[in-house]
Every structure is written in C-alpha cells, then in structure tokens.
Amino acid sequence: MKLKTKLLMIPLALALAAAPAVSGCSGKPGGGNTAYITPPQDSTPAPPSPTPAPSPSPSSNTVVAPAPTPTPPPDAPPSPTPPPDWTPDPNLPAGAGTIGDYFPLTPGTELDYTDTNASADQKYYILFQNGGRTQRRCATATVGTTEVLDNTGGKLTLVFSDPLYDYFADMTGVKPTVNAVILQEPLSVGNRWKLDDMTTCEITSVDKQVTVPAGTYNCVTVETRDYKNNITQTDYYARGVGNVESDYAVNGQPASIKLSKITKDTPLTLPVKYANVNKDDKTVDNGTVQIQFRTNGSFQNLIEGVMKKPVSANNTPMLPQNAKINSLTFDWAGAKMTADFSAELYQNALSGDAAVQSNLQCIADTLGNFYRIDKVYITVAGKSFSQGGVNLNGQPVTVTGKADLKGPGSANKTN
C-alpha cells in the first residue's frame, strides 16, 4: 500500500481512499459493480494452417545443426522485505495522554497547512460530530475532501474518505469503506500496529520537539512504513492541537506538510451561486452570496435563506419569505437529490408558466451547484411540483451551469 500524503494529513489515508468508495454503503458513492465487456469475436473463419514442408531425410552428406540452447528467463525481481511479525507489547507504560489530547478535533477550529511541495496548501474544518464520529473537510484551492474519523476503543480510525469530493451533509453515520488506524493508545514509545500485511505504524517518541510556522510543540511521533515500496512517513501530533507536521517523499525528494495557522471559534465561509427570475423580462439573473457554517449547523437552513434573497431589487426570490424547505435527501451514487418544500412555495409572486418554469430551474441550479448534484426532484408536501400549466410529473430538473462539477466519484471535480 503506497504512501501518499498530498491531500490528507493522515498516514495512508489518501492511498486507502484514492480508489472509488466500495459498495455496501447505501445511498453513498461507489457501487463496486464493474462491468467487464468481452471483446467482439471475428466471425470470419480463420484460414487453414499451411502444410509444413517435408523435412529432408538425413544422409551421410547431411549435417544436422544442434538445437539452440533456450535462453533462461530473466531473474524475477526480489520480493519486498515483509514487516516483522509484531506482537502487541502487554507491558507498555502508561501513555503520554489520550487520543483526545493529541488529536482533539475541536469544533469551530480551522487548521491551515502549508505543503513544501508547493502543490496543495490545505484547510481543515470539522463539519459534524456525532458520538465518536467526526466528519472533517479538507480543502485546497481546487478540490474538497471528505473524511469521517472514529475515535472509540482507544483507536482513532479513518472509516470513510472521498479525496475528491466534499459532502455538505452529515455523513457521520456512513458505513465504513476504509479502516486505517491513525493513532492507538497507549501513546507510548514502542506501541505499534499494522495497517495491512505490508504497512506498519509505530510510536517512536512522545516528546519530540517540532517547530512549524504555527509554533513549537513537543509531539508524539508516529512512523508509518510501507515495506512493499520501501517508503517511510513520519507524523507529529501535539497536545491540544493535533497533527502539526507530516514528512514524506515525492520522487525520492523529501517533502513535508506543516501547520501554519490555527483559528479558533470561527465559521466555515463558503460561496453559494444562486439565480432569480427578473421581474421585468422574466429572464434569469445570477448572483453569489457567502454563507457561514459552524460545526453541527444546518446547511439546509443556510440554503433556505439564500433562496429567499433576491439577486437585486428587480428580482423575485426563489422562495416566498414564509416558505420552508421541509427536507433534502440525497442519492449520492446517482448524483440526484429530492428537495421537498412547504405549500407556501406556490405563493410565489411569479406570473405565467414560463416564469414558474424558470424559477424551478433556479432552484435546481442553486441546489445542484452547491451540493454537486446533476438532477433535482422538486416536491411540495411530498408530492411532485404542480402549479398552473407546469407539472413535473415526478421527473427531475436537470442542473445547468456546472460543466466542471461532476458527481461523487468523479476525478474531475473542482471546489
């Protein structure tokens, strides 16, 4: 399992999650069913094999050359050295602290990291926490990542990760698709565990002093070794902060990701593109507004507020002020969602079927662009939208204006 840390500050996390999510996660990306197509067979009969020429009969005047000696196959590359057969040490001393001390996952805290490989400075923010599960968002300038961590049983484990997609919905209840132990108690020198048959982790220090742009810390040090590819990665965890540095290699050259800034008690600010029908000529005008989300907040309520905001004084908002979004449900694997509204949606100030149809497109585009969804089913009190001569008849509205935003599982997403 090859080590990669380009987008995640977790040992092996990106390598584990770089492949599409596996099947078995209901309503989540993946699917896991790959169709293999058999190449078409040529129906033309093969020509008959030519009759071999007769071999000359040996005689006293015939010299028969000896058969050539076959060339032996090249030597196979040496097998990678397997890791030692580690057995947990029952006599480890008490740890330097708990996982919560050294990987605190504090709500409302934004962590900024600088990548010395100059490719992907990162920002981390906790979206949701539920029991021992925490959903974090990591964002670079071009991509958002979702990861779900489980801190139970003395282990901090990555249980879900999509390195190319950020879910603005609570995923803490997701069925595990990966199983990568990041930290394991006791936090004592010599504690070690395996990620797989060829990858191991070991705590090598509990008081290593590390200086990064954000400050100087005494750290618990974890060394992760990939025996198959002969790669080592070292991660440093500081009390009350979490991961402050990760050292790794790119094409044999040393590189590191270092904590550059800690911002406490702050919201996550995100842009939302939205649109309204123009009151005069019934065309559509576009706008962008910033929303501020805090850990365990409601994206649904924030989006509802955007839909009640006119782009300008000459526009009709998507929702009347007394209307509500009853629910948003997602089919991530199909890149589809259902948005159910209260009956007050029908009280909009739109006149004519063309304006109503345009407003539905504004709703779908606003939701689809934010949630990275391709199709939106719009219902009112659980029934398919129907107003005047506009009846969706249970069909979705296709999202427009998002050619660069693919559905979950795509390799070409932007933030």
C-alpha positions in Angstrom: 0.0 0.0 0.0 1.9 3.0 -1.3 2.1 6.0 1.0 0.7 9.3 -0.3 0.1 12.4 1.7 -0.7 15.0 -1.0 -4.2 15.9 0.3 -4.5 14.4 3.7 -2.6 14.8 6.9 -3.3 11.2 7.8 -0.8 8.3 7.2 -2.1 6.2 4.3 -5.5 7.9 4.3 -5.2 9.1 0.7 -3.7 5.9 -0.5 -6.6 4.0 1.1 -9.2 6.3 -0.2 -7.9 7.2 -3.6 -9.9 4.4 -5.2 -13.7 4.9 -5.5 -15.6 4.0 -2.4 -16.6 0.4 -2.2 -20.1 -1.0 -2.4 -22.2 -1.7 0.6 -22.7 2.0 1.6 -26.4 2.6 0.9 -27.0 5.8 -0.8 -23.4 6.8 -0.9 -20.9 7.0 -3.8 -19.3 3.8 -5.0 -21.3 0.9 -6.3 -18.5 -1.5 -6.6 -20.0 -3.4 -9.6 -17.6 -3.2 -12.6 -18.9 -4.4 -16.0 -16.3 -6.2 -18.0 -17.1 -6.2 -21.7 -15.8 -9.2 -23.7 -14.2 -8.0 -27.0 -16.3 -8.9 -30.1 -15.2 -12.0 -31.8 -14.3 -12.0 -35.5 -16.9 -14.2 -37.3 -14.7 -14.7 -40.4 -13.2 -18.3 -40.3 -9.5 -18.4 -39.8 -7.6 -19.6 -42.9 -6.3 -23.1 -42.8 -2.8 -23.6 -41.4 -0.3 -24.1 -44.2 1.0 -27.6 -44.7 4.6 -27.8 -43.3 7.3 -28.5 -45.8 8.7 -32.1 -45.5 11.9 -32.4 -43.6 14.9 -33.6 -45.6 15.8 -37.2 -45.0 19.2 -37.4 -43.2 22.0 -38.9 -45.1 25.8 -39.2 -44.9 26.1 -35.9 -46.8 23.6 -34.0 -44.4 24.9 -32.0 -41.5 22.2 -31.5 -38.8 22.8 -28.4 -36.7 22.4 -28.9 -33.0 19.2 -27.5 -31.4 19.8 -24.0 -29.9 20.1 -23.8 -26.2 17.0 -21.9 -24.8 17.7 -18.6 -23.1 16.8 -18.8 -19.5 14.1 -16.3 -18.3 15.4 -13.2 -16.5 15.6 -13.3 -12.8 12.4 -12.2 -11.1 12.7 -9.0 -9.0 13.4 -9.7 -5.4 10.3 -9.9 -3.2 9.8 -7.0 -0.8 11.0 -7.5 2.7 8.0 -8.3 4.8 7.4 -6.4 8.0 8.4 -8.0 11.3 5.8 -10.2 12.9 4.8 -7.7 15.5 3.1 -8.8 18.6 1.5 -6.2 20.9 3.6 -5.5 23.9 1.4 -6.1 27.0 3.9 -4.3 29.2 3.9 -0.8 27.6 3.9 2.1 30.1 1.1 4.5 30.6 0.8 6.8 27.6 1.7 10.4 27.3 -2.1 11.2 27.2 -5.2 10.2 25.3 -6.0 10.4 21.7 -8.3 13.3 22.5 -5.3 15.1 23.9 -3.2 14.7 20.8 -5.9 14.7 18.1 -8.6 17.0 19.8 -10.9 17.6 16.8 -12.2 20.8 18.3 -15.4 22.2 16.8 -15.1 25.6 15.2 -11.4 25.4 14.8 -9.8 25.9 11.3 -6.3 24.4 10.8 -4.2 25.8 7.9 -1.3 23.7 6.5 1.5 24.6 4.0 2.8 22.0 1.7 6.6 22.4 0.9 6.0 20.5 -2.3 4.2 23.7 -3.4 1.1 21.8 -4.7 -1.7 21.8 -2.2 -1.9 24.1 0.8 -4.8 22.8 2.9 -7.5 24.0 5.3 -9.3 21.6 7.7 -12.7 22.2 9.3 -15.0 20.0 11.3 -18.4 19.8 9.8 -20.3 17.3 12.0 -19.7 15.3 15.2 -21.9 12.5 16.4 -20.9 10.2 19.2 -17.4 9.1 18.5 -17.6 10.0 14.8 -16.2 13.3 13.3 -16.6 14.5 9.7 -13.9 16.8 8.5 -13.5 18.8 5.3 -10.1 19.4 3.8 -9.9 21.9 1.0 -7.2 23.0 -1.3 -7.6 25.7 -4.0 -9.1 23.2 -6.4 -10.6 20.2 -4.5 -12.5 19.4 -1.4 -12.1 16.2 0.6 -14.4 14.5 3.0 -13.2 12.2 5.7 -15.0 10.5 8.7 -12.9 9.6 11.7 -14.0 7.2 14.5 -12.5 7.7 18.0 -13.6 4.8 20.0 -12.0 1.8 21.8 -8.6 3.6 22.2 -8.2 3.9 18.5 -8.6 6.8 16.0 -9.6 5.3 12.7 -10.4 6.7 9.3 -13.6 4.9 8.3 -14.6 6.9 5.2 -12.9 9.1 2.8 -13.5 10.6 -0.6 -10.4 12.5 -1.6 -12.1 14.3 -4.5 -15.5 15.4 -3.1 -16.8 17.4 -0.2 -20.2 16.4 1.2 -22.2 19.3 2.7 -24.4 16.8 4.5 -23.9 14.8 7.7 -22.0 11.6 6.8 -21.1 10.5 10.3 -23.5 7.6 10.1 -21.9 6.2 6.9 -21.0 2.5 6.7 -17.2 2.2 6.9 -15.4 1.9 3.5 -11.8 2.0 4.8 -10.2 1.0 8.0 -6.9 2.9 8.7 -5.8 3.3 12.3 -4.1 6.7 12.7 -3.4 6.6 16.5 -3.7 3.9 19.0 -3.5 4.0 22.8 -1.4 3.8 24.9 0.6 6.7 23.4 3.8 5.1 24.5 7.1 4.6 22.7 7.1 1.1 21.2 3.3 0.9 20.6 2.8 -0.5 17.1 0.1 -1.7 14.8 -0.4 -2.8 11.2 -2.5 -1.1 8.6 -2.2 -4.1 6.3 0.2 -7.1 5.7 2.9 -4.8 4.3 2.4 -1.5 6.2 3.1 -0.8 9.9 2.9 2.1 12.3 5.0 2.7 15.4 5.2 5.4 18.1 8.8 6.3 18.2 8.8 9.3 20.5 6.4 11.1 22.9 8.5 14.3 23.4 9.9 15.2 20.0 10.3 18.9 19.7 9.0 20.2 16.4 8.9 23.8 15.1 6.4 24.8 12.4 5.1 28.2 11.3 2.3 27.9 13.8 4.7 27.4 16.8 7.0 25.0 18.6 5.5 21.8 20.1 6.5 18.6 21.9 5.0 15.8 19.9 4.0 12.2 19.8 5.8 10.8 16.7 4.3 8.1 14.6 6.4 6.4 11.9 4.5 4.6 9.1 6.5 2.3 6.9 5.4 0.8 3.6 7.6 -2.3 3.3 6.4 -3.1 -0.2 7.5 0.2 -1.7 10.2 0.9 0.9 8.7 4.3 1.9 8.5 5.9 5.3 6.3 8.7 6.5 6.6 10.4 9.9 3.7 12.3 11.5 3.9 14.6 14.6 1.0 15.1 16.9 1.0 18.0 19.5 -1.1 18.0 22.7 -4.2 20.3 22.3 -3.5 20.8 18.6 -3.3 17.5 16.6 -1.2 16.9 13.6 1.4 19.7 13.2 3.7 18.1 10.6 4.0 15.2 8.2 7.3 14.3 6.5 7.3 12.2 3.4 8.9 11.9 -0.1 8.0 12.8 -3.6 10.0 11.1 -6.3 12.7 10.4 -3.8 12.8 14.0 -2.7 11.9 14.9 0.9 8.8 17.0 1.4 6.6 18.0 4.3 3.2 19.5 5.3 3.4 21.9 8.2 0.8 23.6 10.4 0.9 27.3 9.5 -2.2 28.7 11.4 -4.8 27.9 14.0 -8.0 29.9 14.0 -10.4 29.1 16.9 -14.1 29.7 17.3 -14.6 30.6 13.6 -17.2 29.7 11.0 -16.5 28.0 7.7 -17.2 30.5 4.9 -18.5 29.1 1.6 -19.7 30.8 -1.6 -23.2 29.9 -3.0 -24.1 30.6 -6.6 -27.8 31.3 -7.0 -30.3 32.8 -9.5 -33.6 34.7 -9.6 -36.2 35.4 -12.2 -36.1 39.1 -13.3 -39.5 40.8 -12.7 -39.5 42.8 -15.9 -38.5 40.5 -18.8 -38.7 37.1 -17.0 -35.0 36.3 -17.8 -32.7 34.9 -15.1 -30.1 36.9 -13.2 -27.2 35.2 -11.3 -25.5 36.1 -8.1 -23.1 34.8 -5.4 -23.5 35.1 -1.7 -21.3 33.9 1.2 -22.7 31.6 3.9 -21.1 30.9 7.2 -21.4 27.4 8.6 -20.5 26.3 12.1 -19.9 22.7 13.3 -23.1 20.7 13.6 -25.0 23.6 12.0 -27.6 23.2 9.2 -26.7 23.7 5.6 -30.4 23.3 4.7 -31.3 26.3 6.8 -28.5 28.4 5.2 -29.5 27.4 1.7 -33.2 28.2 2.5 -32.0 31.7 3.5 -30.2 32.1 0.2 -33.3 31.1 -1.7 -35.3 33.9 0.0 -32.7 36.5 -1.0 -33.2 38.5 -4.3 -30.2 38.9 -6.5 -31.3 42.6 -6.9 -34.4 44.7 -6.2 -35.6 43.8 -9.6 -35.7 40.0 -9.0 -38.2 37.7 -7.4 -36.6 35.4 -4.8 -37.0 31.6 -5.4 -38.9 31.2 -2.2 -41.5 33.4 -0.5 -40.5 34.5 2.9 -43.0 32.2 4.6 -41.9 29.1 2.6 -39.7 26.3 4.1 -37.5 23.6 2.9 -39.0 20.6 4.6 -36.2 18.2 3.7 -33.3 17.5 1.4 -32.5 13.8 0.7 -29.6 12.6 -1.4 -28.8 9.8 -3.8 -25.0 10.4 -3.9 -24.3 7.4 -6.1 -26.8 8.6 -8.7 -25.8 12.3 -8.3 -29.5 13.1 -7.5 -31.4 14.7 -4.7 -35.0 15.5 -3.7 -35.9 18.9 -2.3 -39.3 19.0 -0.5 -40.9 22.4 0.2 -43.8 23.6 2.2 -47.0 24.6 0.3 -46.1 28.3 0.6 -43.8 27.7 -2.4 -47.0 28.0 -4.5 -47.5 31.6 -3.1 -44.6 33.0 -5.1 -45.1 36.3 -6.9 -44.5 34.8 -10.4 -46.9 35.2 -13.2 -47.1 32.9 -16.1 -45.9 29.3 -16.7 -42.6 30.4 -18.3 -41.7 32.3 -15.1 -42.6 29.4 -12.9 -40.6 27.0 -15.0 -37.6 29.4 -14.8 -37.9 29.6 -11.1 -37.8 25.8 -10.8 -34.6 25.9 -12.9 -33.2 28.5 -10.5 -34.0 26.2 -7.5 -32.4 23.2 -9.2 -29.3 25.1 -10.3 -28.8 26.6 -6.8 -29.0 23.2 -5.1 -27.2 21.3 -7.7 -24.2 23.7 -7.9 -23.8 23.7 -4.1 -24.2 20.0 -3.5 -22.6 18.9 -6.7 -25.7 17.2 -7.9 -26.9 16.6 -11.5 -30.6 16.2 -11.1 -33.1 17.6 -8.5 -36.6 16.3 -7.8 -38.8 19.2 -6.6 -41.8 18.2 -4.4 -44.3 20.1 -2.3 -45.5 18.4 0.8 -44.3 15.1 -0.6 -45.9 15.4 -4.0 -44.3 16.3 -7.3 -44.5 20.0 -8.1 -47.6 21.2 -10.0 -48.6 24.8 -10.5 -50.8 26.1 -13.3 -49.6 24.6 -16.5 -46.3 23.4 -15.0 -46.4 19.8 -13.8 -43.1 18.0 -13.2 -45.0 14.6 -13.1 -42.3 13.1 -10.9 -39.5 14.0 -13.2 -36.3 15.7 -12.0 -35.0 19.1 -13.2 -31.5 18.8 -14.8 -29.0 21.1 -13.2 -27.3 23.6 -15.6 -24.2 25.8 -15.3 -22.0 23.2 -13.7 -20.0 21.6 -16.5 -16.9 21.5 -14.4 -18.6 19.9 -11.4 -19.1 16.2 -11.7 -21.0 13.9 -9.4 -19.4 12.0 -6.5 -16.7 9.6 -7.5 -15.5 11.7 -10.5 -11.9 12.5 -10.9 -12.6 16.0 -12.3 -14.2 18.0 -9.5 -13.4 21.5 -8.5 -14.4 23.3 -5.4 
